[in-house]
Protein backbone atom coordinates (compact mmCIF):
# COMPACT_ATOMS: atom_id res chain seq x y z
CA UNK A 1 0.00 0.00 0.00
CA UNK A 2 1.36 3.43 -1.00
CA UNK A 3 2.30 5.88 1.75
CA UNK A 4 1.16 9.49 1.44
CA UNK A 5 4.62 10.86 2.24
CA UNK A 6 6.88 8.39 0.42
CA UNK A 7 4.60 7.91 -2.62
CA UNK A 8 2.09 10.80 -2.79
CA UNK A 9 0.99 10.16 -6.36
CA UNK A 10 0.52 6.45 -5.72
CA UNK A 11 -1.54 7.33 -2.67
CA UNK A 12 -3.73 9.61 -4.79
CA UNK A 13 -4.27 6.79 -7.29
CA UNK A 14 -5.40 4.50 -4.47
CA UNK A 15 -7.74 7.16 -3.09
CA UNK A 16 -9.24 7.71 -6.56
CA UNK A 17 -9.88 3.98 -6.89
CA UNK A 18 -11.63 3.94 -3.50
CA UNK A 19 -13.66 6.98 -4.55
CA UNK A 20 -14.86 5.13 -7.66
CA UNK A 21 -15.82 2.17 -5.48
CA UNK A 22 -17.79 4.29 -2.99
CA UNK A 23 -19.65 6.32 -5.63
CA UNK A 24 -20.02 3.71 -8.35
CA UNK A 25 -18.67 6.31 -10.79
CA UNK A 26 -15.56 5.41 -12.76
CA UNK A 27 -14.63 9.09 -13.11
CA UNK A 28 -15.53 12.65 -12.15
CA UNK A 29 -15.25 15.73 -14.36
CA UNK A 30 -14.66 18.69 -12.06
CA UNK A 31 -13.62 19.12 -8.44
CA UNK A 32 -14.46 21.93 -6.03
CA UNK A 33 -12.64 22.56 -2.75
CA UNK A 34 -14.77 24.60 -0.36
CA UNK A 35 -12.94 26.82 2.11
CA UNK A 36 -14.04 28.36 5.41
CA UNK A 37 -17.73 29.23 5.35
CA UNK A 38 -18.28 27.96 1.79
CA UNK A 39 -20.62 25.04 2.63
CA UNK A 40 -23.64 27.04 1.46
CA UNK A 41 -22.02 27.23 -1.98
CA UNK A 42 -21.92 23.45 -2.09
CA UNK A 43 -25.53 23.25 -0.94
CA UNK A 44 -26.50 25.46 -3.89
CA UNK A 45 -25.44 22.65 -6.23
CA UNK A 46 -28.42 20.59 -5.09
CA UNK A 47 -28.62 17.12 -3.57
CA UNK A 48 -25.48 14.98 -3.82
CA UNK A 49 -25.71 11.39 -4.97
CA UNK A 50 -23.13 10.37 -2.36
CA UNK A 51 -21.68 11.90 0.81
CA UNK A 52 -19.07 10.39 3.12
CA UNK A 53 -16.20 11.29 5.43
CA UNK A 54 -12.95 12.09 3.67
CA UNK A 55 -11.18 9.70 6.02
CA UNK A 56 -12.89 6.80 4.23
CA UNK A 57 -10.37 7.38 1.43
CA UNK A 58 -6.69 6.46 1.81
CA UNK A 59 -4.41 9.32 2.83
CA UNK A 60 -7.06 11.77 4.06
CA UNK A 61 -6.76 13.20 7.57
CA UNK A 62 -9.53 14.21 9.96
CA UNK A 63 -10.18 17.99 9.98
CA UNK A 64 -8.78 20.08 12.81
CA UNK A 65 -10.14 23.51 11.83
CA UNK A 66 -13.61 24.87 12.61
CA UNK A 67 -15.61 25.31 9.41
CA UNK A 68 -13.76 22.54 7.57
CA UNK A 69 -16.07 19.55 7.72
CA UNK A 70 -13.88 16.82 6.27
CA UNK A 71 -16.72 15.57 4.06
CA UNK A 72 -16.67 14.59 0.39
CA UNK A 73 -19.72 14.81 -1.85
CA UNK A 74 -20.38 13.54 -5.35
CA UNK A 75 -22.95 15.27 -7.57
CA UNK A 76 -24.56 14.45 -10.90
CA UNK A 77 -25.35 17.79 -12.51
CA UNK A 78 -27.22 18.16 -15.77
CA UNK A 79 -25.57 20.71 -18.03
CA UNK A 80 -26.00 21.96 -21.57
CA UNK A 81 -23.45 19.43 -22.75
CA UNK A 82 -24.84 16.52 -20.79
CA UNK A 83 -24.15 15.05 -17.37
CA UNK A 84 -21.39 16.56 -15.24
CA UNK A 85 -19.98 14.61 -12.34
CA UNK A 86 -18.74 17.00 -9.69
CA UNK A 87 -16.56 16.09 -6.73
CA UNK A 88 -16.84 18.47 -3.78
CA UNK A 89 -14.48 18.61 -0.80
CA UNK A 90 -15.97 20.34 2.24
CA UNK A 91 -12.82 21.47 4.00
CA UNK A 92 -9.10 21.03 3.51
CA UNK A 93 -5.82 20.54 5.36
CA UNK A 94 -3.60 23.60 5.84
CA UNK A 95 0.17 24.01 6.16
CA UNK A 96 -0.21 25.54 9.63
CA UNK A 97 -1.54 22.23 10.95
CA UNK A 98 2.07 21.03 10.84
CA UNK A 99 1.49 17.81 8.91
CA UNK A 100 3.56 18.75 5.88
CA UNK A 101 2.53 19.69 2.36
CA UNK A 102 1.45 16.21 1.17
CA UNK A 103 -1.87 16.12 3.12
CA UNK A 104 -2.54 19.69 1.95
CA UNK A 105 -2.52 18.70 -1.74
CA UNK A 106 -3.75 15.10 -1.45
CA UNK A 107 -7.35 16.08 -2.20
CA UNK A 108 -6.65 17.79 -5.52
CA UNK A 109 -4.24 15.06 -6.58
CA UNK A 110 -6.94 12.48 -5.84
CA UNK A 111 -9.43 14.54 -7.85
CA UNK A 112 -7.17 14.70 -10.90
CA UNK A 113 -6.41 10.98 -10.68
CA UNK A 114 -10.20 10.47 -10.48
CA UNK A 115 -10.53 12.13 -13.88
CA UNK A 116 -11.17 15.79 -13.02
CA UNK A 117 -9.96 18.09 -15.78
CA UNK A 118 -10.75 21.25 -13.83
CA UNK A 119 -10.31 22.12 -10.14
CA UNK A 120 -12.10 25.02 -8.45
CA UNK A 121 -10.38 26.23 -5.28
CA UNK A 122 -12.26 28.54 -2.93
CA UNK A 123 -11.10 30.26 0.23
CA UNK A 124 -11.86 32.88 2.83
CA UNK A 125 -9.33 35.69 2.75
CA UNK A 126 -8.35 39.08 4.07
CA UNK A 127 -8.83 42.05 1.77
CA UNK A 128 -5.62 44.04 1.28
CA UNK A 129 -6.93 46.06 -1.65
CA UNK A 130 -9.04 48.83 -0.12
CA UNK A 131 -11.38 48.71 -3.11
CA UNK A 132 -12.60 45.26 -2.04
CA UNK A 133 -15.39 44.98 0.51
CA UNK A 134 -16.30 42.27 3.01
CA UNK A 135 -18.52 39.66 1.37
CA UNK A 136 -17.11 40.28 -2.11
CA UNK A 137 -15.96 37.32 -4.23
CA UNK A 138 -12.72 37.91 -6.16
CA UNK A 139 -11.23 35.73 -8.89
CA UNK A 140 -7.57 34.93 -8.29
CA UNK A 141 -5.52 36.19 -11.25
CA UNK A 142 -2.11 35.28 -9.84
CA UNK A 143 -0.44 34.56 -6.52
CA UNK A 144 2.59 35.37 -4.41
CA UNK A 145 3.89 32.62 -2.13
CA UNK A 146 5.41 33.85 1.12
CA UNK A 147 5.68 30.34 2.56
CA UNK A 148 8.49 29.07 0.34
CA UNK A 149 6.68 25.72 0.20
CA UNK A 150 5.96 23.81 -3.00
CA UNK A 151 4.28 20.40 -3.38
CA UNK A 152 6.74 19.58 -6.19
CA UNK A 153 9.98 17.77 -5.44
CA UNK A 154 13.04 17.29 -7.62
CA UNK A 155 13.72 18.61 -11.11
CA UNK A 156 10.02 19.03 -11.86
CA UNK A 157 9.97 22.41 -13.57
CA UNK A 158 6.35 23.46 -14.06
CA UNK A 159 5.36 26.69 -15.83
CA UNK A 160 2.87 28.73 -13.79
CA UNK A 161 2.21 31.53 -16.29
CA UNK A 162 -1.45 30.55 -16.70
CA UNK A 163 -1.82 28.76 -13.37
CA UNK A 164 -5.22 30.38 -12.75
CA UNK A 165 -6.90 29.64 -16.06
CA UNK A 166 -7.69 32.72 -18.17
CA UNK A 167 -10.26 30.65 -20.05
CA UNK A 168 -12.24 29.73 -16.96
CA UNK A 169 -12.02 33.22 -15.48
CA UNK A 170 -13.46 34.60 -18.72
CA UNK A 171 -16.39 32.18 -18.45
CA UNK A 172 -17.25 33.43 -14.95
CA UNK A 173 -16.89 37.09 -15.91
CA UNK A 174 -19.16 36.50 -18.89
CA UNK A 175 -21.81 35.21 -16.49
CA UNK A 176 -21.13 37.95 -13.91
CA UNK A 177 -19.27 40.98 -15.33
CA UNK A 178 -19.08 42.55 -11.85
CA UNK A 179 -16.52 39.98 -10.67
CA UNK A 180 -13.18 41.52 -9.75
CA UNK A 181 -9.77 39.89 -10.04
CA UNK A 182 -6.77 40.09 -7.75
CA UNK A 183 -3.42 38.72 -6.64
CA UNK A 184 -3.54 36.35 -3.66
CA UNK A 185 -0.74 35.99 -1.11
CA UNK A 186 -0.24 32.65 0.61
CA UNK A 187 0.54 33.17 4.30
CA UNK A 188 1.37 30.11 6.39
CA UNK A 189 -0.51 31.12 9.54
CA UNK A 190 -2.08 30.28 11.90
CA UNK A 191 -1.34 33.75 13.25
CA UNK A 192 -2.88 36.51 11.21
CA UNK A 193 -0.60 39.05 9.59
CA UNK A 194 0.68 42.17 11.31
CA UNK A 195 -0.23 45.60 9.90
CA UNK A 196 3.40 46.01 8.79
CA UNK A 197 3.29 42.69 6.94
CA UNK A 198 0.06 43.72 5.21
CA UNK A 199 1.68 46.98 4.15
CA UNK A 200 4.60 44.96 2.72
CA UNK A 201 2.19 42.69 0.83
CA UNK A 202 0.34 45.68 -0.61
CA UNK A 203 3.65 47.19 -1.71
CA UNK A 204 4.62 44.06 -3.67
CA UNK A 205 1.29 43.97 -5.48
CA UNK A 206 -1.04 41.82 -3.38
CA UNK A 207 -4.79 42.31 -3.18
CA UNK A 208 -5.78 39.34 -0.96
CA UNK A 209 -4.16 37.23 1.74
CA UNK A 210 -5.02 33.77 3.03
CA UNK A 211 -3.65 30.50 4.37
CA UNK A 212 -4.54 28.01 1.64
CA UNK A 213 -5.07 27.44 -2.10
CA UNK A 214 -1.56 28.01 -3.51
CA UNK A 215 -0.04 24.54 -2.88
CA UNK A 216 -3.25 22.92 -4.16
CA UNK A 217 -3.26 25.08 -7.28
CA UNK A 218 0.34 24.16 -8.09
CA UNK A 219 -0.24 20.45 -7.47
CA UNK A 220 -3.39 20.29 -9.62
CA UNK A 221 -1.81 22.30 -12.44
CA UNK A 222 1.30 20.11 -12.40
CA UNK A 223 -0.91 17.08 -13.04
CA UNK A 224 -2.59 18.76 -16.00
CA UNK A 225 -5.80 20.19 -14.55
CA UNK A 226 -7.09 23.70 -15.23
CA UNK A 227 -7.43 25.72 -12.03
CA UNK A 228 -9.92 28.37 -10.97
CA UNK A 229 -9.32 30.22 -7.70
CA UNK A 230 -12.05 32.23 -5.96
CA UNK A 231 -11.45 34.21 -2.78
CA UNK A 232 -14.28 35.46 -0.61
CA UNK A 233 -13.23 38.61 1.24
CA UNK A 234 -14.39 37.84 4.76
CA UNK A 235 -12.50 40.56 6.61
CA UNK A 236 -10.32 43.57 5.98
CA UNK A 237 -6.66 42.62 6.43
CA UNK A 238 -4.76 43.71 9.53
CA UNK A 239 -4.30 47.45 9.82
CA UNK A 240 -6.82 48.34 7.11
CA UNK A 241 -9.58 49.24 9.56
CA UNK A 242 -7.74 49.06 12.88
CA UNK A 243 -10.06 46.30 14.10
CA UNK A 244 -8.79 42.97 15.44
CA UNK A 245 -9.26 39.81 13.35
CA UNK A 246 -11.08 36.65 14.43
CA UNK A 247 -11.92 33.26 12.90
CA UNK A 248 -15.55 33.75 13.94
CA UNK A 249 -15.72 36.92 11.82
CA UNK A 250 -14.32 35.02 8.85
CA UNK A 251 -16.90 32.23 9.22
CA UNK A 252 -19.87 34.61 9.55
CA UNK A 253 -18.98 36.68 6.49
CA UNK A 254 -18.30 33.57 4.45
CA UNK A 255 -21.69 32.03 5.19
CA UNK A 256 -23.45 35.25 4.28
CA UNK A 257 -22.06 35.41 0.72
CA UNK A 258 -20.97 31.93 -0.36
CA UNK A 259 -24.46 30.79 -1.35
CA UNK A 260 -24.56 33.31 -4.20
CA UNK A 261 -21.25 32.00 -5.51
CA UNK A 262 -22.59 28.46 -5.37
CA UNK A 263 -25.48 29.48 -7.59
CA UNK A 264 -23.06 31.09 -10.03
CA UNK A 265 -20.84 28.01 -10.11
CA UNK A 266 -23.82 25.73 -10.74
CA UNK A 267 -24.61 27.82 -13.82
CA UNK A 268 -21.11 27.69 -15.32
CA UNK A 269 -19.77 24.25 -14.39
CA UNK A 270 -20.98 22.78 -17.70
CA UNK A 271 -19.01 25.50 -19.55
CA UNK A 272 -15.89 24.84 -17.52
C-alpha positions, 0 to 999 in steps of 0.5 A, a space after each residue: 500500500 502506498 504511503 502518502 509521504 513516500 509515494 504521494 501520487 501512488 496514494 492519490 491513485 489508491 484514493 481515486 480507486 476507493 472513490 470510484 468504489 464508494 460512488 459507483 462512478 468510474 470518473 468525475 469531471 470537475 472538483 471543487 474545494 470549499 474553504 471556510 464558510 463555503 458550505 452554502 455554496 456546495 448546498 446550492 449545487 443541489 442534492 449529492 448522490 453520495 456523501 461520506 467522510 474524507 477519512 474513508 479514502 486512503 491518505 485523508 486526515 480528519 479535519 482540525 479547523 472549525 468550518 472545515 467539515 472533512 466531508 466529500 460529496 459527489 454530484 450528478 449535474 445536468 448541463 447543456 453538454 450533458 451530465 457533469 460529475 462534480 466532486 466536492 471537498 468540504 474542508 481542507 488541510 492547511 500548512 499551519 496544521 504542521 502535517 507537511 505539504 502532502 496532506 494539503 494537496 492530497 485532495 486535488 491530486 486524488 481529484 485529478 487521478 479520479 478524472 477531473 480536468 478542472 479544479 475550483 479552489 475557494 477560500 476565505 481571505 483578508 482584503 488588502 486592496 481597499 477597493 474590495 469589501 467584506 462579502 465580495 468574491 474575487 477571482 484569483 488572477 495570480 499569486 505570491 507565495 510567502 511560505 516558500 513551500 511547494 508540493 513539487 519535489 526534484 527537477 520538476 519544472 512546471 510553468 505557472 504563467 497561466 496557473 489560474 486559467 484565463 479561459 475559466 475566469 473569462 467564463 465566470 466574468 461573462 456570467 457575472 461581469 461585476 466579478 473583480 480579479 486580484 493577486 492572492 498571497 499565501 501566508 502560512 498562519 495560523 497567526 494573522 498578519 501584522 499591519 506592517 506585513 500587510 503593508 509589505 504585501 500591498 507594496 509588492 502587489 497583493 490584493 488578498 491574503 489567506 492561508 490556503 489554495 496556492 499549494 493545491 493550485 500548483 499540485 493540480 496544475 502540475 498534473 494537467 488540470 485547469 485551475 480556478 481560484 475564488 477568494 471570498 473577502 471575509 474581513 479587511 486585512 490587519 491594519 486596514 480598519 484598525 479592528 482585530 481579526 477573528 476566525 468567527 468573523 471570517 466564518 460569519 462573512 463567508 456564510 453570508 455570501 458563499 451561497 450566491 457564488 454556489 449558484 453562479 458556479 452551478 450555472 457555469 460548471 458545464 461550460 468549464 
